[in-house]
């Protein structure tokens, strides 16, 4: 339980720090793009090694594949509804809601993965990916909606607490879950993460940073891959 609390806090702390930075300063777009691309690279490694691969080996292609597509589908549909209802003028809120939307299955899978000895690569991937989302989202909420710094920070801090809670909850429930159920959670989170990468993180990184962000993505993948070793 303590390990789950520490790992959950490790994913939430960058989110809260990022929100504080976004509310206080305006960082260069190229820097944010580099962080997003690096985070995308770490997530690619985490999805393959700590989420989908163990699920595939435990349950096979059918169950793991269905859970993967379900996770991707839930994120894609929910993200589309957010964009449709809130529109581009509310992109800051969309980023925060998107963080919750992909963070809940990721952090739940993180808590579950701790019971099988994994989690390190995933916690690094989630933590790195949370930084640019929080910085950009908090800055847009400040600039486009006129929210006070205190209220905006409170919203992002609450999001961080939610991620800690679901990590601890996932770890607590893992003892009562079968291998198939654990694998389903992992594959579902993997699908949601892939959708986040394809729909949000990588397109935004390329749009803001240009062609060279592919190098930052490769660097993120390498770091995460080395951590596995």
C-alpha positions as CSV (number, residue, x, y, z in Angstrom):
1,X,0.0,0.0,0.0
2,X,2.9,2.4,0.8
3,X,4.5,1.7,-2.5
4,X,1.3,2.4,-4.3
5,X,0.9,5.7,-2.4
6,X,4.5,6.7,-3.3
7,X,4.1,5.7,-7.0
8,X,0.7,7.5,-7.2
9,X,2.3,10.6,-5.7
10,X,5.1,10.4,-8.2
11,X,2.6,10.7,-11.0
12,X,0.6,13.5,-9.2
13,X,3.4,15.7,-8.1
14,X,4.6,16.6,-11.7
15,X,0.9,17.4,-12.5
16,X,0.6,19.8,-9.5
17,X,4.1,21.4,-10.1
18,X,3.3,21.7,-13.8
19,X,0.0,23.5,-13.0
20,X,1.9,25.9,-10.7
21,X,4.4,26.7,-13.4
22,X,1.7,27.2,-16.0
23,X,-0.1,29.6,-13.8
24,X,3.0,31.6,-12.9
25,X,5.1,31.6,-16.1
26,X,4.7,31.3,-19.9
27,X,7.1,28.8,-21.2
28,X,8.4,28.6,-24.8
29,X,6.2,26.5,-27.0
30,X,9.3,24.6,-28.2
31,X,10.1,23.5,-24.7
32,X,6.6,22.3,-24.0
33,X,6.6,20.4,-27.3
34,X,9.9,18.7,-26.4
35,X,8.4,17.6,-23.0
36,X,5.3,16.3,-24.8
37,X,7.4,14.4,-27.3
38,X,9.7,12.9,-24.7
39,X,6.6,11.9,-22.6
40,X,5.2,10.2,-25.7
41,X,8.3,8.2,-26.2
42,X,8.2,7.0,-22.6
43,X,4.6,6.1,-22.9
44,X,5.2,4.0,-26.1
45,X,7.7,1.9,-24.1
46,X,5.4,1.6,-21.1
47,X,2.4,0.5,-23.1
48,X,4.3,-2.2,-24.9
49,X,6.3,-3.5,-21.9
50,X,4.2,-2.9,-18.8
51,X,0.7,-2.9,-20.0
52,X,-0.1,-4.8,-23.2
53,X,2.8,-7.4,-23.2
54,X,2.0,-8.9,-19.9
55,X,-1.8,-8.9,-20.7
56,X,-1.1,-10.6,-24.0
57,X,1.0,-13.3,-22.5
58,X,-1.5,-14.0,-19.7
59,X,-4.8,-14.0,-21.7
60,X,-3.9,-14.2,-25.3
61,X,-4.6,-12.0,-28.3
62,X,-8.4,-12.1,-28.1
63,X,-9.0,-10.9,-24.6
64,X,-6.1,-8.5,-24.5
65,X,-6.9,-7.1,-28.0
66,X,-10.6,-6.6,-27.1
67,X,-9.6,-4.7,-23.9
68,X,-7.1,-2.7,-25.9
69,X,-9.7,-1.6,-28.4
70,X,-12.2,-0.9,-25.6
71,X,-9.8,1.4,-23.8
72,X,-8.9,3.2,-27.0
73,X,-12.6,3.5,-27.9
74,X,-13.7,4.9,-24.6
75,X,-11.0,7.6,-24.7
76,X,-11.7,8.5,-28.3
77,X,-15.4,8.9,-27.8
78,X,-15.1,10.8,-24.5
79,X,-12.4,13.1,-25.9
80,X,-14.6,13.8,-28.9
81,X,-17.5,14.7,-26.7
82,X,-15.3,17.0,-24.6
83,X,-14.1,18.8,-27.7
84,X,-17.6,19.0,-29.2
85,X,-19.2,20.4,-26.1
86,X,-16.5,22.6,-24.8
87,X,-15.0,23.7,-28.1
88,X,-11.6,25.2,-28.7
89,X,-12.3,28.2,-26.4
90,X,-12.3,25.8,-23.5
91,X,-9.2,23.8,-24.4
92,X,-7.7,24.3,-20.9
93,X,-10.7,22.5,-19.3
94,X,-10.5,19.9,-22.0
95,X,-6.8,19.2,-21.2
96,X,-7.6,18.8,-17.5
97,X,-10.5,16.5,-18.2
98,X,-8.4,14.6,-20.7
99,X,-5.7,14.2,-18.0
100,X,-8.4,12.6,-15.7
101,X,-9.8,10.6,-18.6
102,X,-6.5,8.9,-19.5
103,X,-5.0,9.1,-16.0
104,X,-7.6,7.0,-14.3
105,X,-7.1,3.8,-16.3
106,X,-3.3,4.4,-16.4
107,X,-3.0,4.9,-12.6
108,X,-5.4,2.1,-11.9
109,X,-3.2,-0.1,-14.1
110,X,-0.1,1.2,-12.3
111,X,-1.6,0.2,-8.9
112,X,-2.4,-3.3,-10.3
113,X,1.0,-3.7,-12.0
114,X,2.7,-3.1,-8.7
115,X,1.3,-6.5,-7.5
116,X,3.2,-8.2,-10.3
117,X,6.5,-6.5,-9.7
118,X,6.2,-3.9,-12.5
119,X,5.4,-0.2,-12.5
120,X,8.7,1.7,-12.8
121,X,8.5,2.4,-16.5
122,X,4.8,3.2,-16.3
123,X,5.2,5.7,-13.4
124,X,8.0,7.5,-15.3
125,X,5.9,7.6,-18.5
126,X,2.8,9.0,-16.7
127,X,4.8,11.5,-14.7
128,X,6.6,12.9,-17.7
129,X,3.4,13.0,-19.8
130,X,1.6,14.9,-17.0
131,X,4.0,17.8,-16.9
132,X,3.2,19.5,-20.3
133,X,-0.5,18.7,-20.0
134,X,-0.7,20.5,-16.7
135,X,1.5,23.5,-17.8
136,X,-0.5,24.0,-21.0
137,X,-3.9,23.4,-19.4
138,X,-3.3,25.7,-16.4
139,X,-1.9,28.5,-18.6
140,X,-4.9,28.3,-21.0
141,X,-7.4,28.3,-18.1
142,X,-5.7,31.4,-16.7
143,X,-5.6,33.3,-20.0
144,X,-8.9,32.2,-21.6
145,X,-11.2,32.0,-18.7
146,X,-10.0,34.5,-16.1
147,X,-10.0,32.0,-13.3
148,X,-8.1,33.0,-10.2
149,X,-4.8,31.3,-9.7
150,X,-6.0,29.8,-6.5
151,X,-9.1,28.2,-8.0
152,X,-7.2,26.9,-11.1
153,X,-4.5,25.4,-8.9
154,X,-7.1,23.8,-6.6
155,X,-8.7,22.1,-9.7
156,X,-5.4,20.6,-10.8
157,X,-4.4,19.6,-7.3
158,X,-7.7,17.8,-7.0
159,X,-6.9,16.0,-10.3
160,X,-3.6,14.9,-8.8
161,X,-5.3,13.6,-5.6
162,X,-7.7,11.6,-7.8
163,X,-4.7,9.9,-9.6
164,X,-3.2,9.0,-6.2
165,X,-6.5,7.6,-5.0
166,X,-7.0,5.3,-8.1
167,X,-3.4,4.1,-7.9
168,X,-3.9,3.0,-4.2
169,X,-7.3,1.6,-5.0
170,X,-6.0,-0.4,-8.0
171,X,-3.3,-1.8,-5.8
172,X,-5.7,-2.7,-3.0
173,X,-8.1,-4.5,-5.4
174,X,-5.3,-6.4,-7.2
175,X,-5.2,-9.1,-4.5
176,X,-8.9,-9.9,-5.2
177,X,-8.5,-9.9,-9.0
178,X,-7.8,-12.8,-11.2
179,X,-5.0,-12.8,-13.7
180,X,-7.5,-12.3,-16.5
181,X,-9.0,-9.3,-14.7
182,X,-5.6,-7.7,-14.0
183,X,-4.6,-8.2,-17.7
184,X,-7.9,-6.7,-18.8
185,X,-7.2,-3.5,-16.8
186,X,-3.7,-3.3,-18.1
187,X,-4.7,-3.8,-21.8
188,X,-7.6,-1.3,-21.4
189,X,-5.2,1.3,-20.0
190,X,-2.8,0.5,-22.8
191,X,-5.5,1.2,-25.4
192,X,-6.5,4.5,-23.7
193,X,-2.8,5.6,-23.6
194,X,-2.3,4.8,-27.3
195,X,-5.4,6.9,-28.1
196,X,-4.0,9.8,-26.1
197,X,-0.8,9.6,-28.0
198,X,-2.4,9.5,-31.4
199,X,-5.2,12.0,-30.7
200,X,-3.6,14.6,-28.5
201,X,0.0,14.3,-27.3
202,X,2.0,13.6,-30.5
203,X,0.0,15.9,-32.9
204,X,0.3,18.7,-30.4
205,X,4.0,18.2,-30.0
206,X,4.5,18.2,-33.7
207,X,2.3,21.3,-34.2
208,X,4.2,23.3,-31.6
209,X,7.7,21.9,-32.0
210,X,8.1,21.0,-35.6
211,X,9.8,18.1,-37.3
212,X,12.7,17.7,-34.8
213,X,10.4,16.5,-32.0
214,X,10.8,13.0,-33.3
215,X,14.3,13.0,-31.7
216,X,12.8,13.9,-28.3
217,X,10.3,11.0,-28.8
218,X,13.2,8.6,-29.5
219,X,15.0,9.9,-26.4
220,X,12.0,9.3,-24.2
221,X,11.6,5.8,-25.6
222,X,15.3,5.0,-24.9
223,X,15.1,6.3,-21.3
224,X,12.1,4.2,-20.6
225,X,13.6,1.1,-22.3
226,X,16.8,1.4,-20.3
227,X,14.8,1.6,-17.1
228,X,13.3,-1.8,-17.9
229,X,16.7,-3.4,-17.9
